[in-house]
């Protein structure tokens, strides 16, 4: 996400750094390019005008022109103003002191509202809460079936009815049921349409009036750019919203919706969807997103995702295997699965400062992970634990079983041995200059 904008801003800052001493004309020229980059990223033109004006007010003063490193000072100002534009600080869901907390999800059909409802329920469950999902989109039987399926997958109850025709009535019944079952979070998946119409808004107003939600979250598709911002403004003016969830951020290289919606609606972005998988919903942190836009990475989010995939006991167990040189193909497969569970590799690399730029033109093939897992799965338990017994005939059998070739098996074994060699060098506290990391990554 933000790839196009990040590239353009990087080019602007590179020019500034080459100047050494900045004059007011240099700052004005840079701001003109920043303005153009933001407009090309589909950021609202009024938002761009205000943003550039704020930067100019600070950048042509003593703070920059008399600085020892003026270009870095400009970058610092842009970073701070981006954070302010995105909402200054993270905004969490306000939990009710008297459970259950009722969260009403709204949005147009196709925005990812039903899936986001399930993703949000999963996040609450991970925090130790007892969520309930409510299938209140009575116009689309498929939406009810989808939510029931997601609920089963997550082991979260879904309140639904094929007989009740009034969504407000259904929501009231669900809230009563949640109270009886001591559910502390109720998420209402309301109806959507392909476009905003009077019937939809009247229905949502009735649900809001009778269910009395603590939070109304609007789910919008980030890839629709300015249409997403216009839609958010309309929903806020008509039914009133408390926050926004931007979905499909992983597919939006421009980022205009994220940079406009807070300013235009006055409502915070609370979550972003960064992939289709059920665990790919992140809390929105303005400072971290601003850092990603400027190519500074997002190490905090990377650490949080790693901590959610690895626990302390597993990490200690892995360390022990490395120290004892007993790291097997089974361990390799397990670590690769954990890495895949953290999200797309492109997204993870983008969180490492400088890594996203360094591997900008490198295509990550996630299918390669699947191929490696298939090869390891085709091995016998004995072969996974002892690579030395994998002779020619065994390699042919593994290749047939995994739908790969013997050369694929040979390559994986070679990479595995290089990895074990590297681990041994780390264990011994160093290594020879020029030792290369084994190319086991799928690119």
Backbone torsions as a table, in degrees:
resi	resn	phi	psi	omega
1	UNK	NA	151.3	179.8
2	UNK	65.1	14.0	-173.6
3	UNK	-58.6	-47.6	-177.6
4	UNK	-63.4	-44.4	-180.0
5	UNK	-65.2	-42.9	-179.8
6	UNK	-59.3	-43.4	-179.5
7	UNK	-62.3	-43.4	-178.0
8	UNK	-68.2	-41.9	179.1
9	UNK	-66.2	-36.7	178.4
10	UNK	-61.5	-40.4	179.4
11	UNK	-64.9	-39.1	178.0
12	UNK	-62.6	-47.7	-176.7
13	UNK	-68.2	-31.3	179.0
14	UNK	-63.9	-39.7	176.8
15	UNK	-63.9	-42.0	-179.4
16	UNK	-63.3	-42.3	-178.1
17	UNK	-64.3	-28.0	-179.4
18	UNK	-75.7	-12.0	-176.6
19	UNK	-83.3	-31.9	-177.2
20	UNK	78.7	-81.2	177.0
21	UNK	-96.9	130.2	-178.5
22	UNK	-100.7	138.2	172.4
23	UNK	-107.6	169.1	-179.2
24	UNK	-60.5	-35.8	178.8
25	UNK	-63.8	-36.3	178.4
26	UNK	-64.1	-43.0	179.6
27	UNK	-64.1	-43.2	179.7
28	UNK	-62.0	-40.7	179.3
29	UNK	-65.1	-40.3	179.0
30	UNK	-66.2	-41.2	-179.5
31	UNK	-66.1	-33.2	177.3
32	UNK	-63.5	-41.0	179.4
33	UNK	-71.4	-35.7	176.6
34	UNK	-63.8	-42.4	178.9
35	UNK	-59.8	-45.7	-179.4
36	UNK	-64.7	-40.9	179.6
37	UNK	-61.8	-41.5	-179.8
38	UNK	-68.2	-40.3	179.0
39	UNK	-66.0	-39.0	177.6
40	UNK	-68.2	-24.2	176.7
41	UNK	-82.6	6.3	176.3
42	UNK	71.0	30.8	174.7
43	UNK	-81.7	140.6	179.7
44	UNK	-52.0	132.6	-172.3
45	UNK	-64.0	-33.1	177.1
46	UNK	-67.7	-38.0	177.4
47	UNK	-64.0	-42.4	179.2
48	UNK	-62.2	-44.3	-178.7
49	UNK	-59.5	-47.4	-179.9
50	UNK	-66.5	-42.1	-178.0
51	UNK	-60.6	-49.0	-178.7
52	UNK	-65.3	-37.8	179.1
53	UNK	-63.1	-42.3	178.9
54	UNK	-62.6	-41.6	179.3
55	UNK	-65.0	-43.0	-177.8
56	UNK	-62.6	-41.1	-179.6
57	UNK	-58.4	-34.3	-179.8
58	UNK	-89.6	-33.5	-170.5
59	UNK	-79.4	-20.9	-179.5
60	UNK	-97.1	6.7	178.5
61	UNK	-92.5	-173.7	-178.4
62	UNK	-61.9	-28.1	-177.2
63	UNK	-53.1	-33.7	-177.6
64	UNK	-108.0	-51.6	-171.4
65	UNK	-63.3	-26.4	179.3
66	UNK	-105.8	11.6	-179.4
67	UNK	-78.4	152.6	177.5
68	UNK	-69.3	-30.3	177.0
69	UNK	-131.2	77.5	-173.7
70	UNK	-59.8	-36.8	-179.2
71	UNK	-62.7	-43.6	177.8
72	UNK	-64.5	-33.6	178.7
73	UNK	-66.2	-39.0	177.1
74	UNK	-64.1	-44.9	178.9
75	UNK	-59.6	-41.3	178.4
76	UNK	-60.7	-42.9	180.0
77	UNK	-65.7	-44.2	179.1
78	UNK	-61.1	-41.9	179.0
79	UNK	-60.1	-47.3	-179.0
80	UNK	-65.2	-39.3	179.7
81	UNK	-71.5	-32.2	174.8
82	UNK	-63.8	-42.3	178.2
83	UNK	-59.7	-45.0	179.0
84	UNK	-62.8	-39.9	-179.8
85	UNK	-63.7	-36.8	-177.4
86	UNK	-83.1	-6.8	175.4
87	UNK	125.6	5.2	174.8
88	UNK	67.3	-54.3	-178.8
89	UNK	-138.8	161.5	-179.9
90	UNK	-67.5	146.0	179.1
91	UNK	-120.4	116.9	-177.9
92	UNK	-94.9	164.8	176.1
93	UNK	-72.5	130.8	-179.4
94	UNK	-78.7	112.8	-179.4
95	UNK	-83.0	139.6	-178.6
96	UNK	-73.5	137.9	175.4
97	UNK	-67.7	-19.1	177.9
98	UNK	-118.4	93.4	-176.9
99	UNK	-58.2	154.8	5.0
100	UNK	-85.5	152.1	169.1
101	UNK	-80.1	126.0	-176.2
102	UNK	-105.2	123.1	-178.9
103	UNK	-117.3	120.3	179.9
104	UNK	-99.9	122.2	178.6
105	UNK	-97.6	128.7	179.7
106	UNK	-128.1	161.5	178.8
107	UNK	154.3	168.3	-179.8
108	UNK	-80.5	158.6	177.0
109	UNK	-63.0	131.3	179.6
110	UNK	98.4	-4.6	-178.8
111	UNK	-80.8	-13.7	-178.1
112	UNK	96.5	23.8	-174.2
113	UNK	-64.4	-45.8	-177.6
114	UNK	-65.8	-46.1	178.7
115	UNK	-63.4	-40.3	179.6
116	UNK	-64.6	-36.4	176.9
117	UNK	-58.5	-44.7	179.4
118	UNK	-67.4	-41.6	178.3
119	UNK	-60.1	-41.7	180.0
120	UNK	-65.8	-41.3	177.6
121	UNK	-60.9	-39.2	178.4
122	UNK	-62.3	-42.3	178.6
123	UNK	-60.2	-43.8	179.1
124	UNK	-64.9	-39.5	179.3
125	UNK	-62.9	-39.5	178.5
126	UNK	-63.2	-27.6	178.6
127	UNK	-81.5	0.4	178.5
128	UNK	92.3	11.4	-179.8
129	UNK	-92.7	171.8	-175.9
130	UNK	-117.6	82.6	-176.8
131	UNK	-80.0	155.4	170.5
132	UNK	-130.1	136.4	175.7
133	UNK	-98.5	145.0	-179.7
134	UNK	-125.1	119.7	-179.8
135	UNK	-84.8	87.3	-175.3
136	UNK	-102.5	9.7	174.7
137	UNK	-90.7	85.4	-173.0
138	UNK	-81.5	-7.6	179.9
139	UNK	-82.2	-22.5	-176.3
140	UNK	-122.9	100.1	177.3
141	UNK	-54.8	-31.7	-179.7
142	UNK	-63.8	-33.7	179.1
143	UNK	-67.4	-37.6	177.6
144	UNK	-65.2	-47.2	179.6
145	UNK	-61.1	-40.4	-179.8
146	UNK	-62.9	-44.2	-178.9
147	UNK	-67.6	-38.9	177.2
148	UNK	-61.4	-43.2	179.3
149	UNK	-62.8	-44.0	179.0
150	UNK	-65.3	-38.6	178.3
151	UNK	-61.5	-42.7	177.8
152	UNK	-63.2	-41.2	179.9
153	UNK	-60.7	-36.6	-176.6
154	UNK	-96.5	-4.6	-174.5
155	UNK	58.3	47.0	178.0
156	UNK	-123.2	129.3	-177.5
157	UNK	-65.0	144.3	177.5
158	UNK	-121.3	117.9	177.4
159	UNK	-84.1	125.6	-179.1
160	UNK	-153.1	163.1	177.0
161	UNK	-156.0	136.2	177.2
162	UNK	-90.6	-10.4	-174.3
163	UNK	-95.6	-37.9	-178.6
164	UNK	-71.8	131.6	-176.6
165	UNK	-104.3	-13.4	-178.5
166	UNK	-102.2	114.6	-176.4
167	UNK	-63.5	-33.8	179.3
168	UNK	-64.4	-41.3	178.2
169	UNK	-64.7	-42.1	178.8
170	UNK	-60.8	-43.3	-179.1
171	UNK	-63.8	-40.6	178.0
172	UNK	-62.3	-42.5	178.2
173	UNK	-64.3	-39.7	-179.9
174	UNK	-63.4	-41.0	-179.2
175	UNK	-65.3	-39.2	176.3
176	UNK	-63.1	-43.8	179.5
177	UNK	-63.5	-39.5	179.4
178	UNK	-63.6	-37.1	178.4
179	UNK	-65.7	-42.3	179.0
180	UNK	-62.6	-39.7	-177.3
181	UNK	-87.6	5.0	-179.8
182	UNK	59.4	38.7	173.7
183	UNK	-82.6	129.3	-175.6
184	UNK	-98.6	-5.7	175.9
185	UNK	-133.3	128.3	175.3
186	UNK	-122.9	121.8	-178.3
187	UNK	-111.6	116.6	-176.3
188	UNK	-95.1	112.7	177.0
189	UNK	-90.7	95.3	-173.7
190	UNK	-85.0	176.0	-176.3
191	UNK	-72.0	152.8	172.9
192	UNK	-126.4	169.9	175.5
193	UNK	-135.8	170.2	174.9
194	UNK	-74.6	-18.0	177.4
195	UNK	-153.5	164.7	179.4
196	UNK	-73.4	128.5	174.7
197	UNK	-140.1	168.8	-174.2
198	UNK	-65.4	-40.0	-179.5
199	UNK	-61.3	-43.6	179.7
200	UNK	-60.7	-48.3	-177.6
201	UNK	-64.9	-38.7	178.0
202	UNK	-63.1	-41.3	179.7
203	UNK	-64.2	-44.4	-179.9
204	UNK	-66.1	-37.2	176.8
205	UNK	-61.6	-40.7	-179.7
206	UNK	-67.3	-42.2	177.9
207	UNK	-61.6	-44.2	-179.3
208	UNK	-62.9	-41.5	-177.8
209	UNK	-65.6	-41.7	-174.1
210	UNK	-89.5	-34.1	-178.5
211	UNK	-84.4	-21.5	179.0
212	UNK	49.8	60.8	-178.3
213	UNK	-66.0	148.2	174.4
214	UNK	-75.7	-30.1	-179.9
215	UNK	-139.9	138.8	170.2
216	UNK	-114.9	114.7	-179.8
217	UNK	-106.3	128.0	177.9
218	UNK	-96.7	124.9	179.6
219	UNK	-98.2	121.0	-178.6
220	UNK	-130.0	148.2	-179.9
221	UNK	-83.1	112.2	-177.1
222	UNK	-61.3	-26.9	-175.7
223	UNK	-71.4	-11.9	177.5
224	UNK	-84.7	-0.3	172.6
225	UNK	58.1	-123.1	-175.5
226	UNK	-66.1	-25.1	175.8
227	UNK	-62.8	-36.7	178.6
228	UNK	-64.0	-41.6	-179.3
229	UNK	-67.9	-43.5	178.7
230	UNK	-61.9	-41.8	179.6
231	UNK	-65.1	-41.5	179.1
232	UNK	-62.2	-41.1	178.7
233	UNK	-63.6	-42.0	-179.4
234	UNK	-65.5	-45.0	178.6
235	UNK	-61.9	-40.9	-178.0
236	UNK	-65.6	-41.0	-179.2
237	UNK	-71.4	-29.1	-174.9
238	UNK	-90.3	-50.8	-177.0
239	UNK	-111.7	-18.0	-178.1
240	UNK	82.5	123.3	179.0
241	UNK	-123.4	159.7	179.4
242	UNK	-108.3	-14.9	-179.5
243	UNK	-174.8	171.1	-176.2
244	UNK	-125.0	143.1	169.8
245	UNK	-115.4	119.2	178.4
246	UNK	-95.2	118.0	178.8
247	UNK	-98.1	166.4	176.7
248	UNK	58.8	32.0	177.8
249	UNK	-66.1	-26.4	179.4
250	UNK	-67.2	-21.8	-179.3
251	UNK	-99.3	0.5	-176.0
252	UNK	-105.3	98.4	-178.3
253	UNK	-78.0	-12.7	-176.3
254	UNK	-91.2	-53.2	175.2
255	UNK	89.7	11.9	-176.2
256	UNK	-59.0	-38.6	-178.7
257	UNK	-63.9	-44.7	-178.7
258	UNK	-61.9	-35.6	-176.5
259	UNK	-85.0	-9.5	-176.7
260	UNK	-110.3	-33.5	-165.8
261	UNK	-63.2	-38.9	-179.6
262	UNK	-64.7	-44.7	-177.3
263	UNK	-67.4	-40.3	-175.5
264	UNK	-75.5	-41.0	-175.7
265	UNK	-94.7	-24.0	-174.9
266	UNK	78.4	6.2	-178.7
267	UNK	-110.0	143.4	-175.9
268	UNK	-77.0	151.6	167.4
269	UNK	-82.0	123.7	-175.8
270	UNK	-102.2	-31.7	179.1
271	UNK	-144.1	156.8	172.0
272	UNK	-130.2	139.3	175.2
273	UNK	-92.1	124.9	-175.2
274	UNK	-116.6	19.4	178.9
275	UNK	169.4	169.6	-176.1
276	UNK	-80.0	-25.7	-176.7
277	UNK	-61.8	153.1	-172.6
278	UNK	-65.8	-18.0	-179.5
279	UNK	-99.9	7.7	-175.0
280	UNK	-98.2	62.3	173.1
281	UNK	-131.4	124.4	-176.5
282	UNK	-116.7	142.0	168.0
283	UNK	-60.7	145.4	-176.8
284	UNK	-90.4	121.2	178.1
285	UNK	-117.0	106.8	-177.2
286	UNK	-53.6	-41.6	-177.7
287	UNK	-66.0	-38.8	-179.6
288	UNK	-70.2	-39.9	179.6
289	UNK	-66.4	-40.1	177.6
290	UNK	-60.0	-39.7	178.5
291	UNK	-65.3	-39.2	178.3
292	UNK	-63.6	-42.2	-179.0
293	UNK	-60.3	-38.7	-177.6
294	UNK	-90.0	11.2	176.1
295	UNK	73.6	20.8	-179.0
296	UNK	-92.2	0.3	-179.9
297	UNK	78.7	-175.4	-179.4
298	UNK	-152.1	71.8	-173.6
299	UNK	-66.2	-35.0	-177.7
300	UNK	-61.7	-45.7	178.5
301	UNK	-65.1	-38.3	177.9
302	UNK	-60.8	-43.5	178.7
303	UNK	-63.9	-43.1	-179.6
304	UNK	-62.7	-40.5	179.4
305	UNK	-67.9	-37.7	178.0
306	UNK	-65.6	-41.2	179.9
307	UNK	-65.1	-31.6	179.7
308	UNK	-74.6	-22.5	-179.9
309	UNK	-94.4	-24.8	-177.0
310	UNK	-120.6	136.9	171.6
311	UNK	-107.5	167.0	-173.0
312	UNK	-60.6	-42.6	-177.8
313	UNK	-63.7	-41.3	179.1
314	UNK	-64.6	-40.6	179.8
315	UNK	-63.3	-41.8	179.3
316	UNK	-66.1	-38.5	179.3
317	UNK	-64.6	-42.1	178.5
318	UNK	-64.6	-42.6	179.4
319	UNK	-61.3	-40.5	179.5
320	UNK	-62.5	-41.5	179.8
321	UNK	-64.6	-38.6	178.6
322	UNK	-65.4	-43.4	-179.0
323	UNK	-66.4	-34.8	-178.6
324	UNK	-91.0	0.6	179.3
325	UNK	58.0	42.3	179.0
326	UNK	-116.2	20.0	179.7
327	UNK	-67.3	117.6	-172.9
328	UNK	-108.8	176.6	174.8
329	UNK	-61.4	-33.3	176.8
330	UNK	-61.6	-42.3	178.5
331	UNK	-65.9	-39.9	178.2
332	UNK	-60.9	-45.1	179.3
333	UNK	-61.9	-42.8	-179.4
334	UNK	-63.1	-41.6	-179.1
335	UNK	-68.0	-36.7	177.8
336	UNK	-65.9	-38.1	178.3
337	UNK	-65.0	-39.3	178.6
338	UNK	-65.6	-39.1	178.3
339	UNK	-63.5	-41.3	178.6
340	UNK	-65.3	-34.4	179.9
341	UNK	-68.1	-19.0	179.5
342	UNK	-76.5	-10.6	179.4
343	UNK	124.3	-173.5	-179.1
344	UNK	-68.2	145.0	-177.8
345	UNK	-64.5	-36.2	177.8
346	UNK	-59.5	-42.3	-179.4
347	UNK	-65.8	-42.3	-179.8
348	UNK	-64.5	-43.1	179.3
349	UNK	-63.5	-34.6	179.5
350	UNK	-66.7	-18.6	179.2
351	UNK	-83.6	-13.5	-179.1
352	UNK	-90.8	121.1	-177.2
353	UNK	-52.8	124.0	177.5
354	UNK	84.6	-22.3	-174.8
355	UNK	-70.2	-40.9	-180.0
356	UNK	-59.1	-41.5	179.0
357	UNK	-70.4	-41.0	-177.4
358	UNK	-62.9	-33.6	-177.6
359	UNK	-109.5	27.4	-173.7
360	UNK	-55.5	-43.8	-176.0
361	UNK	-94.9	4.6	-179.6
362	UNK	-85.1	128.4	179.3
363	UNK	-92.4	121.8	-179.3
364	UNK	-89.2	122.5	-179.1
365	UNK	-103.5	97.7	-179.1
366	UNK	-66.3	-18.8	178.6
367	UNK	-66.4	-24.0	179.8
368	UNK	-64.7	-35.3	175.5
369	UNK	-59.0	-45.3	-178.1
370	UNK	-63.4	-39.7	179.2
371	UNK	-62.6	-44.7	-179.2
372	UNK	-63.4	-41.6	178.1
373	UNK	-62.8	-40.2	179.9
374	UNK	-63.0	-39.5	178.7
375	UNK	-63.7	-46.9	-178.2
376	UNK	-66.5	-37.7	178.5
377	UNK	-65.0	-27.2	-179.2
378	UNK	-81.3	-8.6	176.4
379	UNK	-79.3	155.6	171.8
380	UNK	-77.3	159.4	176.9
381	UNK	-52.5	-38.7	-179.3
382	UNK	-65.5	-39.6	-179.6
383	UNK	-68.2	-36.8	179.4
384	UNK	-64.5	-33.8	-175.6
385	UNK	-90.2	-18.5	-178.6
386	UNK	-140.8	97.6	-176.3
387	UNK	-67.3	-19.3	-175.9
388	UNK	-64.7	-22.8	-177.4
389	UNK	-87.9	-2.5	-177.4
390	UNK	-81.4	88.3	179.9
391	UNK	-89.5	-170.5	-176.0
392	UNK	-60.2	-46.4	-178.4
393	UNK	-66.8	-37.2	178.3
394	UNK	-66.5	-38.0	179.1
395	UNK	-64.2	-38.0	177.5
396	UNK	-65.1	-42.7	178.9
397	UNK	-63.7	-42.5	179.3
398	UNK	-63.6	-39.8	179.9
399	UNK	-63.3	-44.5	179.0
400	UNK	-63.8	-43.6	-177.9
401	UNK	-66.4	-29.6	-177.1
402	UNK	-100.9	-1.8	-179.8
403	UNK	69.6	29.9	179.6
404	UNK	-121.0	-166.9	179.7
405	UNK	-113.6	164.8	178.2
406	UNK	-62.5	-34.5	178.5
407	UNK	-63.5	-34.8	175.2
408	UNK	-63.1	-41.3	179.3
409	UNK	-64.8	-44.5	179.9
410	UNK	-60.5	-42.3	-179.5
411	UNK	-64.0	-43.5	-179.3
412	UNK	-65.1	-43.2	179.4
413	UNK	-62.0	-41.0	178.7
414	UNK	-62.7	-45.0	179.6
415	UNK	-63.8	-39.0	178.8
416	UNK	-62.6	-43.1	180.0
417	UNK	-66.8	-36.6	176.3
418	UNK	-64.9	-39.8	178.9
419	UNK	-64.1	-42.8	178.6
420	UNK	-64.0	-36.6	178.1
421	UNK	-64.5	-42.4	178.7
422	UNK	-63.6	-43.2	179.6
423	UNK	-61.4	-37.8	179.1
424	UNK	-65.0	-38.3	179.6
425	UNK	-68.2	-40.3	176.6
426	UNK	-63.9	-39.1	179.3
427	UNK	-60.6	-37.9	-178.5
428	UNK	-83.8	3.0	172.5
429	UNK	81.9	33.9	176.7
430	UNK	163.5	-147.1	-179.2
431	UNK	165.6	166.0	-179.9
432	UNK	-75.2	144.2	176.4
433	UNK	-61.9	136.3	177.8
434	UNK	95.6	-2.5	177.5
435	UNK	-67.1	128.6	-176.7
436	UNK	-98.3	144.6	175.1
437	UNK	-65.3	131.9	178.8
438	UNK	-62.4	136.2	-176.4
439	UNK	-83.0	74.0	179.5
440	UNK	-99.2	-7.4	179.4
441	UNK	-75.9	147.1	-172.4
442	UNK	-81.5	56.1	174.5
443	UNK	-152.9	NA	NA
